[in-house]
């Protein structure tokens, strides 16, 4: 609470609300063993200042994190592009239960199925 408020007061929290992909994401509960993943962390005035995600690798399983961007960064454009790419990849992976390699439990990501 207080830390985010201080960052927000300094103008450091990027607002993801204007990004069409990030704004259109919905909360989801990908697997019964995981919590519901919210589509964003919002300020009282409705700005989306964080992107929640849950790790899905065995070593980090169940680890929750939030991506925030420094709105004053000299690399904001690149950081924003990466954030969208990262979240699209996470969202894709959560929906990929039926895309396992024939030899095991590794996920197959085919470039033709992606637009990022």
Secondary structure by P-SEA (a helix, b strand, c coil): caaaaaaaaacccccccccccccccccccccccccccccccccccccccbbbbbbcccccccbbbbbbbcccccaaaaaaaaaaaaaaaaaaaaaccccccccccbbbbbcccccc
